[in-house]
Amino acid sequence: MNSKEIKSKVLLALEEIRPFLKSDGGDISLVSITDNKHVKVQLHGACVGCTVNQMTLKSGVELTIKKHLPQVETVTSIDSHIDESSN
C-alpha cells in the first residue's frame, strides 16, 4: 500500500469518528503520517480542553484508524494550545 492510499484510509477513519467529536463540540484534523505507521492529529474546539481527550484519542480515534490500517503503530495528538485566533 502506498502513502497516498494510507493517507486516504486515515482520512476515511477520521471521517468515521468526526460525527462523535462534533456532537461534543470538537473536531479533528490530520497533521502528518510518518513511515506509514505513525499518525499525528490535532484536536480542535471542545476537544482541546476536554479532560478525557487522551481517552478519546486512544479508545476512539486510534482504534478507528487501526481498524482501517492495522499497521499503524501510534496515533498522537500535537499540542493544541496554539492560539487559533491569531490566524
PyMOL commands that place a pseudoatom at each C-alpha (Angstrom):
pseudoatom trace, name=CA, resn=MET, resi=1, chain=A, elem=C, hetatm=0, pos=[0.000, 0.000, 0.000]
pseudoatom trace, name=CA, resn=ASN, resi=2, chain=A, elem=C, hetatm=0, pos=[1.479, 3.361, -0.976]
pseudoatom trace, name=CA, resn=SER, resi=3, chain=A, elem=C, hetatm=0, pos=[1.484, 6.508, 1.159]
pseudoatom trace, name=CA, resn=LYS, resi=4, chain=A, elem=C, hetatm=0, pos=[-1.377, 8.062, -0.830]
pseudoatom trace, name=CA, resn=GLU, resi=5, chain=A, elem=C, hetatm=0, pos=[-3.596, 5.045, -0.104]
pseudoatom trace, name=CA, resn=ILE, resi=6, chain=A, elem=C, hetatm=0, pos=[-2.600, 5.134, 3.565]
pseudoatom trace, name=CA, resn=LYS, resi=7, chain=A, elem=C, hetatm=0, pos=[-3.458, 8.833, 3.839]
pseudoatom trace, name=CA, resn=SER, resi=8, chain=A, elem=C, hetatm=0, pos=[-6.807, 8.154, 2.160]
pseudoatom trace, name=CA, resn=LYS, resi=9, chain=A, elem=C, hetatm=0, pos=[-7.608, 5.407, 4.693]
pseudoatom trace, name=CA, resn=VAL, resi=10, chain=A, elem=C, hetatm=0, pos=[-6.578, 7.594, 7.639]
pseudoatom trace, name=CA, resn=LEU, resi=11, chain=A, elem=C, hetatm=0, pos=[-8.827, 10.396, 6.352]
pseudoatom trace, name=CA, resn=LEU, resi=12, chain=A, elem=C, hetatm=0, pos=[-11.663, 7.880, 5.951]
pseudoatom trace, name=CA, resn=ALA, resi=13, chain=A, elem=C, hetatm=0, pos=[-11.169, 6.779, 9.571]
pseudoatom trace, name=CA, resn=LEU, resi=14, chain=A, elem=C, hetatm=0, pos=[-11.212, 10.413, 10.754]
pseudoatom trace, name=CA, resn=GLU, resi=15, chain=A, elem=C, hetatm=0, pos=[-14.458, 10.984, 8.840]
pseudoatom trace, name=CA, resn=GLU, resi=16, chain=A, elem=C, hetatm=0, pos=[-15.905, 7.979, 10.668]
pseudoatom trace, name=CA, resn=ILE, resi=17, chain=A, elem=C, hetatm=0, pos=[-15.024, 9.362, 14.112]
pseudoatom trace, name=CA, resn=ARG, resi=18, chain=A, elem=C, hetatm=0, pos=[-15.715, 13.047, 13.309]
pseudoatom trace, name=CA, resn=PRO, resi=19, chain=A, elem=C, hetatm=0, pos=[-19.512, 12.974, 13.969]
pseudoatom trace, name=CA, resn=PHE, resi=20, chain=A, elem=C, hetatm=0, pos=[-18.887, 11.794, 17.535]
pseudoatom trace, name=CA, resn=LEU, resi=21, chain=A, elem=C, hetatm=0, pos=[-16.370, 14.580, 18.139]
pseudoatom trace, name=CA, resn=LYS, resi=22, chain=A, elem=C, hetatm=0, pos=[-18.627, 17.206, 16.557]
pseudoatom trace, name=CA, resn=SER, resi=23, chain=A, elem=C, hetatm=0, pos=[-21.562, 16.107, 18.731]
pseudoatom trace, name=CA, resn=ASP, resi=24, chain=A, elem=C, hetatm=0, pos=[-19.444, 17.212, 21.712]
pseudoatom trace, name=CA, resn=GLY, resi=25, chain=A, elem=C, hetatm=0, pos=[-18.364, 20.477, 20.059]
pseudoatom trace, name=CA, resn=GLY, resi=26, chain=A, elem=C, hetatm=0, pos=[-14.982, 19.261, 18.810]
pseudoatom trace, name=CA, resn=ASP, resi=27, chain=A, elem=C, hetatm=0, pos=[-13.259, 18.183, 15.631]
pseudoatom trace, name=CA, resn=ILE, resi=28, chain=A, elem=C, hetatm=0, pos=[-10.043, 16.560, 14.422]
pseudoatom trace, name=CA, resn=SER, resi=29, chain=A, elem=C, hetatm=0, pos=[-7.608, 17.036, 11.575]
pseudoatom trace, name=CA, resn=LEU, resi=30, chain=A, elem=C, hetatm=0, pos=[-4.712, 15.028, 10.181]
pseudoatom trace, name=CA, resn=VAL, resi=31, chain=A, elem=C, hetatm=0, pos=[-1.310, 16.630, 10.730]
pseudoatom trace, name=CA, resn=SER, resi=32, chain=A, elem=C, hetatm=0, pos=[1.084, 14.003, 9.374]
pseudoatom trace, name=CA, resn=ILE, resi=33, chain=A, elem=C, hetatm=0, pos=[1.835, 10.343, 8.754]
pseudoatom trace, name=CA, resn=THR, resi=34, chain=A, elem=C, hetatm=0, pos=[5.416, 9.206, 9.340]
pseudoatom trace, name=CA, resn=ASP, resi=35, chain=A, elem=C, hetatm=0, pos=[6.856, 5.957, 7.938]
pseudoatom trace, name=CA, resn=ASN, resi=36, chain=A, elem=C, hetatm=0, pos=[3.274, 4.936, 7.028]
pseudoatom trace, name=CA, resn=LYS, resi=37, chain=A, elem=C, hetatm=0, pos=[2.701, 3.825, 10.632]
pseudoatom trace, name=CA, resn=HIS, resi=38, chain=A, elem=C, hetatm=0, pos=[2.823, 6.878, 12.929]
pseudoatom trace, name=CA, resn=VAL, resi=39, chain=A, elem=C, hetatm=0, pos=[-0.177, 9.196, 12.673]
pseudoatom trace, name=CA, resn=LYS, resi=40, chain=A, elem=C, hetatm=0, pos=[-0.255, 12.682, 14.161]
pseudoatom trace, name=CA, resn=VAL, resi=41, chain=A, elem=C, hetatm=0, pos=[-3.581, 14.500, 14.536]
pseudoatom trace, name=CA, resn=GLN, resi=42, chain=A, elem=C, hetatm=0, pos=[-4.793, 17.738, 16.050]
pseudoatom trace, name=CA, resn=LEU, resi=43, chain=A, elem=C, hetatm=0, pos=[-7.931, 18.034, 18.136]
pseudoatom trace, name=CA, resn=HIS, resi=44, chain=A, elem=C, hetatm=0, pos=[-9.999, 21.213, 17.806]
pseudoatom trace, name=CA, resn=GLY, resi=45, chain=A, elem=C, hetatm=0, pos=[-12.817, 23.010, 19.591]
pseudoatom trace, name=CA, resn=ALA, resi=46, chain=A, elem=C, hetatm=0, pos=[-14.158, 21.484, 22.780]
pseudoatom trace, name=CA, resn=CYS, resi=47, chain=A, elem=C, hetatm=0, pos=[-11.746, 18.553, 22.415]
pseudoatom trace, name=CA, resn=VAL, resi=48, chain=A, elem=C, hetatm=0, pos=[-8.781, 20.816, 23.174]
pseudoatom trace, name=CA, resn=GLY, resi=49, chain=A, elem=C, hetatm=0, pos=[-9.689, 21.481, 26.806]
pseudoatom trace, name=CA, resn=CYS, resi=50, chain=A, elem=C, hetatm=0, pos=[-11.581, 18.253, 27.419]
pseudoatom trace, name=CA, resn=THR, resi=51, chain=A, elem=C, hetatm=0, pos=[-10.263, 16.245, 30.356]
pseudoatom trace, name=CA, resn=VAL, resi=52, chain=A, elem=C, hetatm=0, pos=[-10.882, 12.936, 28.555]
pseudoatom trace, name=CA, resn=ASN, resi=53, chain=A, elem=C, hetatm=0, pos=[-9.344, 13.875, 25.203]
pseudoatom trace, name=CA, resn=GLN, resi=54, chain=A, elem=C, hetatm=0, pos=[-6.474, 11.380, 25.605]
pseudoatom trace, name=CA, resn=MET, resi=55, chain=A, elem=C, hetatm=0, pos=[-9.005, 8.626, 26.272]
pseudoatom trace, name=CA, resn=THR, resi=56, chain=A, elem=C, hetatm=0, pos=[-10.920, 9.739, 23.180]
pseudoatom trace, name=CA, resn=LEU, resi=57, chain=A, elem=C, hetatm=0, pos=[-7.685, 9.706, 21.215]
pseudoatom trace, name=CA, resn=LYS, resi=58, chain=A, elem=C, hetatm=0, pos=[-6.794, 6.158, 22.292]
pseudoatom trace, name=CA, resn=SER, resi=59, chain=A, elem=C, hetatm=0, pos=[-10.168, 4.438, 22.532]
pseudoatom trace, name=CA, resn=GLY, resi=60, chain=A, elem=C, hetatm=0, pos=[-11.890, 6.286, 19.702]
pseudoatom trace, name=CA, resn=VAL, resi=61, chain=A, elem=C, hetatm=0, pos=[-9.502, 7.762, 17.161]
pseudoatom trace, name=CA, resn=GLU, resi=62, chain=A, elem=C, hetatm=0, pos=[-6.666, 5.238, 17.410]
pseudoatom trace, name=CA, resn=LEU, resi=63, chain=A, elem=C, hetatm=0, pos=[-8.967, 2.206, 17.357]
pseudoatom trace, name=CA, resn=THR, resi=64, chain=A, elem=C, hetatm=0, pos=[-10.850, 3.572, 14.352]
pseudoatom trace, name=CA, resn=ILE, resi=65, chain=A, elem=C, hetatm=0, pos=[-7.642, 4.253, 12.423]
pseudoatom trace, name=CA, resn=LYS, resi=66, chain=A, elem=C, hetatm=0, pos=[-6.219, 0.820, 13.305]
pseudoatom trace, name=CA, resn=LYS, resi=67, chain=A, elem=C, hetatm=0, pos=[-9.459, -0.799, 12.135]
pseudoatom trace, name=CA, resn=HIS, resi=68, chain=A, elem=C, hetatm=0, pos=[-8.776, 0.630, 8.668]
pseudoatom trace, name=CA, resn=LEU, resi=69, chain=A, elem=C, hetatm=0, pos=[-4.968, 0.309, 8.860]
pseudoatom trace, name=CA, resn=PRO, resi=70, chain=A, elem=C, hetatm=0, pos=[-3.735, -2.391, 11.260]
pseudoatom trace, name=CA, resn=GLN, resi=71, chain=A, elem=C, hetatm=0, pos=[-0.097, -1.495, 10.511]
pseudoatom trace, name=CA, resn=VAL, resi=72, chain=A, elem=C, hetatm=0, pos=[-0.440, 1.870, 12.271]
pseudoatom trace, name=CA, resn=GLU, resi=73, chain=A, elem=C, hetatm=0, pos=[1.627, 1.728, 15.465]
pseudoatom trace, name=CA, resn=THR, resi=74, chain=A, elem=C, hetatm=0, pos=[0.935, 5.086, 17.093]
pseudoatom trace, name=CA, resn=VAL, resi=75, chain=A, elem=C, hetatm=0, pos=[-1.653, 7.840, 16.972]
pseudoatom trace, name=CA, resn=THR, resi=76, chain=A, elem=C, hetatm=0, pos=[-0.655, 11.007, 18.798]
pseudoatom trace, name=CA, resn=SER, resi=77, chain=A, elem=C, hetatm=0, pos=[-2.093, 14.478, 19.110]
pseudoatom trace, name=CA, resn=ILE, resi=78, chain=A, elem=C, hetatm=0, pos=[0.005, 17.597, 18.678]
pseudoatom trace, name=CA, resn=ASP, resi=79, chain=A, elem=C, hetatm=0, pos=[-0.206, 20.262, 21.350]
pseudoatom trace, name=CA, resn=SER, resi=80, chain=A, elem=C, hetatm=0, pos=[-3.407, 22.147, 20.619]
pseudoatom trace, name=CA, resn=HIS, resi=81, chain=A, elem=C, hetatm=0, pos=[-2.674, 25.090, 22.900]
pseudoatom trace, name=CA, resn=ILE, resi=82, chain=A, elem=C, hetatm=0, pos=[-1.809, 27.234, 19.891]
pseudoatom trace, name=CA, resn=ASP, resi=83, chain=A, elem=C, hetatm=0, pos=[-3.878, 30.421, 19.813]
pseudoatom trace, name=CA, resn=GLU, resi=84, chain=A, elem=C, hetatm=0, pos=[-6.048, 29.853, 16.745]
pseudoatom trace, name=CA, resn=SER, resi=85, chain=A, elem=C, hetatm=0, pos=[-7.431, 33.407, 16.945]
pseudoatom trace, name=CA, resn=SER, resi=86, chain=A, elem=C, hetatm=0, pos=[-4.101, 34.779, 15.719]
pseudoatom trace, name=CA, resn=ASN, resi=87, chain=A, elem=C, hetatm=0, pos=[-4.650, 33.349, 12.214]
for i in range(1, 87): cmd.bond("trace and resi %d" % i, "trace and resi %d" % (i + 1))
show_as sticks, trace
zoom trace
